Amino acid sequence: MAALTIETAGPGITLQDRGRHGFLRYGITAAGPMDPLMHATANRAVGNPLDATAIEISTGGVTVSAEDAPLEIALVAPGFRVSLDGAALPVAVVLNLEPGRTLVVRAGAAGSWGYLAVGGRFAVAPVLGSTATHTRSGLGGLDGRALAGGDRLSVADGRPGDAAPQRLIAPWLARDPGTVRVVLGPQDDYFAPDQIAAFLAGPWTVSPRGDRMACFLDGTPLRHAKGHDIVSDGIAMGAIQVPGNGLPIVLMADRQSTGGYPKIATVIGADLGRLAQARGGMPIMFRPVSVDEAVAARRAERDILRAPVAREPVVRTSFASDFLLGLNLVDGVTDGRP
């Protein structure tokens, strides 16, 4: 059986499928990808089900290699730096990773999360029907923990890819995280109209202390009209709580199952990845939309990946010295005179 070896891994590198849904009433979080669209795109690019298990890559970066047999790899990591044996690659690419070669993904100028999918299936056992890793509870993935250097991930039904790397043509990945759409509520009545307007006017700044559980926002604190405590109720991914200090907290993939702060709004499903990719210090604003608009946006996102992801050859821009020495670079050179 082929395998993918983790040579090095920064913090926060985990295995994620679509998430462990249906267990919030038992206090079990869903986990799953921070950027669902990017996760699904990587899987679609290698012919996997959209909800298959993939490696979620944080800005800590990761280095991987194949063992025993070549593997088809799809990497989707806009804003990161990607290389194969030191040669730069596109940030959205499908390649054939042969044993002895090394794929490196490092943080770049933008982006917080990337995804690596293999043609085949990571042979990890599901927990409550999902392989999604939730490190706080030790569920899913590889022994319920983040991946580390030396880990070996067996790949069932692994297959090789095309000999030459191919760039993925996926324009839907070019998203501006600066404006995020929300549906107001369900506890927006805990805020006076002028505070709703202040929330929407912003701007807010993403705090660097966020993680897979929550995105913290800095800015002018909001004032509550009815206090900052409610009877605890369920938390959806994207729910925006406003605690006593008045600074919004957006609950993300590893959120708790219930919470007791009023929720002024909820990020729509189609924009969860857009927000997740925002790094600390980045300004964002919120734009209200209706439930119908939110549903339409989610359906449009789903429809994008009904067809295979288009590819194009990678244009080579760097060459090894032995390759250049084997070329005739002299013929046709003149001194410039007619």
C-alpha positions in Angstrom: 0.0 0.0 0.0 1.3 3.5 -0.9 1.8 6.0 1.9 2.4 9.7 2.4 5.1 10.5 4.9 5.1 13.7 6.9 8.7 14.8 6.9 8.1 18.0 8.9 5.0 19.7 10.1 4.3 23.0 11.8 1.5 23.4 14.4 -2.1 22.9 13.3 -1.6 20.4 10.5 -4.5 18.0 10.7 -6.6 15.5 8.8 -10.1 16.8 8.0 -13.1 15.5 6.2 -16.4 17.5 6.0 -16.9 17.2 9.7 -18.6 15.1 12.4 -22.2 16.3 12.1 -25.2 15.4 14.1 -23.7 15.2 17.6 -23.8 18.8 18.9 -26.6 17.8 21.2 -24.1 15.5 22.9 -21.5 18.3 23.2 -19.4 16.9 20.4 -18.2 19.6 17.9 -18.2 19.0 14.2 -14.6 20.0 13.4 -14.0 19.7 9.6 -12.3 22.2 7.3 -11.8 25.8 8.1 -12.3 26.6 4.4 -14.9 24.1 3.1 -14.7 25.3 -0.6 -10.9 25.0 -0.8 -11.1 21.5 0.9 -13.7 20.4 -1.6 -11.7 21.8 -4.5 -8.6 19.8 -3.6 -10.7 16.6 -3.4 -12.5 17.3 -6.6 -9.2 17.8 -8.4 -8.1 14.2 -7.8 -11.5 12.7 -8.4 -12.4 12.1 -4.7 -15.7 12.7 -3.1 -16.0 16.3 -2.1 -16.1 15.4 1.6 -13.2 13.0 1.6 -10.3 13.3 4.1 -7.6 15.7 3.2 -4.7 17.3 5.0 -5.4 20.8 6.3 -2.2 22.9 6.2 -1.8 25.9 8.5 0.8 28.7 8.1 3.2 26.4 10.1 3.7 24.6 6.8 4.4 21.0 5.9 6.9 18.8 4.0 5.7 15.5 2.6 7.0 12.6 0.4 5.6 9.4 -1.1 6.6 5.9 0.0 6.3 2.6 -1.9 4.5 4.0 -5.0 3.8 7.3 -6.7 0.7 9.3 -5.6 -1.4 11.8 -7.3 -1.5 14.9 -5.2 -3.8 18.0 -5.4 -2.6 21.0 -3.5 -4.8 24.1 -3.1 -3.0 26.8 -1.0 -3.4 30.3 -2.5 -1.0 32.7 -0.9 1.4 30.0 0.3 4.8 29.0 -1.2 5.0 25.6 -2.8 8.0 23.7 -4.2 8.9 20.2 -5.4 12.5 19.3 -4.8 13.2 23.1 -4.6 11.5 24.0 -7.9 8.6 26.5 -7.4 5.1 25.3 -8.2 1.7 27.0 -8.6 -0.3 27.3 -5.4 -3.2 25.3 -6.9 -1.7 22.3 -8.6 -2.0 18.6 -9.3 1.2 16.6 -9.5 2.6 13.1 -9.4 4.6 12.7 -6.2 7.1 9.9 -6.8 9.1 8.2 -4.0 12.3 10.1 -3.3 10.8 13.5 -4.2 9.8 16.1 -1.6 6.9 18.5 -1.7 7.2 21.6 0.6 4.4 24.0 1.5 5.3 27.1 3.4 3.4 30.3 4.5 3.6 33.1 1.9 2.2 36.6 1.6 -1.4 35.7 2.3 -3.8 32.9 3.3 -4.1 31.0 6.5 -5.2 27.5 5.4 -4.3 25.2 2.5 -5.4 21.6 1.6 -3.6 18.6 0.3 -5.7 15.7 -1.1 -4.4 12.4 -2.5 -5.9 10.3 -5.3 -7.2 7.5 -3.2 -8.2 7.4 0.5 -6.2 8.0 3.6 -6.6 4.8 5.6 -7.6 6.2 8.9 -10.5 4.9 11.0 -13.6 7.2 11.4 -14.8 8.1 14.8 -18.6 8.7 15.0 -18.7 8.5 11.2 -16.0 11.0 10.5 -12.2 11.3 10.3 -12.2 15.0 11.2 -9.6 15.9 13.8 -10.7 17.7 16.9 -7.5 18.0 19.0 -9.2 19.5 22.1 -11.2 16.3 22.6 -8.7 13.9 20.9 -11.2 12.7 18.3 -10.6 11.6 14.7 -7.7 12.0 12.4 -4.5 10.2 13.5 -4.9 9.4 17.1 -6.9 12.6 17.6 -3.9 14.8 17.3 -2.2 17.1 14.9 0.2 15.6 12.4 3.9 15.6 13.2 7.2 14.8 11.5 7.7 11.1 11.1 4.0 10.2 10.7 3.1 7.8 7.9 -0.3 8.0 6.3 -1.3 4.8 4.4 -3.3 5.5 1.2 -5.8 2.9 0.1 -6.5 2.7 -3.6 -3.7 5.1 -4.3 -2.9 6.0 -7.9 -0.2 7.9 -9.8 -1.0 11.1 -11.6 0.2 12.6 -14.9 3.9 12.9 -15.3 4.1 16.7 -15.4 2.5 19.0 -12.8 -0.7 20.8 -13.9 -2.1 24.1 -12.7 -5.6 24.0 -11.5 -7.9 26.6 -13.1 -10.1 27.5 -10.2 -11.0 31.3 -10.3 -13.5 30.8 -7.5 -10.5 30.5 -5.1 -9.6 34.2 -5.7 -11.8 35.6 -2.9 -11.3 39.0 -1.2 -11.7 38.3 2.5 -12.2 42.0 3.2 -16.1 41.9 3.1 -18.0 39.0 4.7 -21.7 38.5 4.2 -23.8 37.8 7.3 -27.5 37.1 8.2 -28.4 39.2 11.3 -29.5 37.4 14.4 -30.6 35.3 16.1 -30.1 37.6 19.0 -29.7 40.9 17.2 -32.5 42.3 19.4 -30.0 42.4 22.2 -28.5 45.4 20.5 -29.9 48.9 19.7 -30.2 49.9 16.1 -27.2 52.2 16.4 -25.1 49.3 17.6 -26.3 47.1 14.7 -25.2 49.9 12.4 -21.8 50.2 14.2 -21.3 46.4 13.8 -21.9 46.7 10.0 -19.9 49.9 9.6 -16.8 48.5 11.3 -14.1 48.2 10.3 -13.0 45.3 12.4 -9.5 43.9 12.6 -8.8 40.2 12.8 -6.8 39.5 16.0 -3.7 37.3 15.7 -4.9 35.2 18.7 -7.5 33.3 16.7 -7.4 29.6 16.0 -9.6 26.8 14.6 -12.1 27.5 17.4 -12.7 31.2 16.9 -11.8 34.3 15.0 -11.5 37.3 17.5 -12.1 40.8 16.2 -10.7 44.1 17.5 -12.3 47.4 17.1 -14.7 49.8 18.9 -16.6 47.7 21.5 -20.4 47.3 20.9 -22.9 48.0 23.7 -25.5 45.6 24.7 -29.1 46.7 25.2 -30.3 43.7 27.2 -27.1 42.5 28.9 -24.5 40.1 27.6 -25.9 36.8 28.9 -28.5 34.5 27.4 -29.7 31.0 28.1 -27.1 28.9 26.4 -28.1 27.6 23.0 -26.6 25.8 20.0 -23.6 27.3 18.1 -23.4 27.1 14.3 -20.1 27.6 12.5 -20.0 31.3 11.7 -22.1 32.5 14.7 -20.9 35.9 15.9 -21.1 36.2 19.7 -20.6 39.5 21.5 -19.4 38.9 25.1 -19.2 41.4 27.9 -16.2 43.3 26.5 -18.2 44.2 23.4 -15.7 42.7 20.9 -17.2 40.1 18.5 -16.1 36.5 18.3 -16.8 34.5 15.2 -17.1 30.8 16.1 -15.3 28.5 13.6 -14.8 24.8 12.8 -13.7 23.7 16.3 -16.4 25.8 18.1 -18.1 24.7 21.3 -21.5 23.1 21.0 -23.4 25.8 23.0 -22.8 29.3 24.2 -24.4 31.9 26.5 -23.5 35.2 24.8 -25.9 36.9 22.4 -25.2 36.3 18.7 -25.6 39.5 16.7 -25.2 37.8 13.3 -24.0 34.6 11.5 -21.5 34.4 8.7 -23.2 32.8 5.7 -21.9 29.3 4.7 -20.4 30.5 1.4 -18.2 33.1 3.2 -16.8 30.9 6.0 -13.7 30.1 4.1 -13.3 33.8 3.0 -13.1 34.8 6.7 -11.0 31.8 7.7 -8.3 32.9 5.3 -7.9 36.4 6.8 -4.7 36.7 8.8 -4.2 38.7 12.0 -4.2 42.4 11.5 -6.4 42.3 8.4 -9.4 44.6 8.3 -12.8 43.2 7.5 -16.4 44.5 7.2 -19.7 42.7 7.4 -22.5 43.1 4.8 -26.0 41.9 5.7 -27.9 39.6 3.3 -31.2 37.8 3.5 -31.6 34.1 4.2 -32.6 33.5 0.6 -29.4 35.2 -0.6 -27.4 33.1 1.7 -29.0 29.9 0.4 -28.5 31.0 -3.2 -24.8 31.7 -2.5 -24.3 28.3 -1.0 -26.0 26.6 -3.9 -23.9 28.5 -6.4 -20.8 27.3 -4.5 -21.9 23.7 -4.6 -22.7 23.9 -8.3 -19.1 25.1 -9.1 -17.7 21.7 -8.3 -20.2 19.6 -10.2 -17.8 19.5 -13.1 -14.1 18.4 -12.9 -11.6 21.1 -12.1 -9.9 22.3 -15.3 -6.2 22.0 -15.6 -3.4 23.5 -17.8 0.3 22.6 -18.1 2.7 24.3 -15.8 5.0 26.6 -17.7 8.5 26.0 -16.7 10.3 29.2 -15.5 13.4 27.7 -13.9 15.9 25.2 -15.3 18.6 23.0 -13.7 22.2 23.8 -14.8 22.7 20.4 -16.4 19.7 21.0 -18.6 21.0 24.4 -19.7 24.5 23.1 -20.4 22.9 20.5 -22.8 21.4 23.3 -25.0 23.0 25.2 -27.8 22.7 28.8 -26.6 25.2 30.2 -29.1 23.7 29.7 -32.6 22.1 32.8 -33.9 23.9 35.2 -31.6 25.3 38.2 -33.5 27.2 41.4 -32.6 24.1 43.4 -33.6 25.4 44.6 -37.0 23.3 43.9 -40.1 
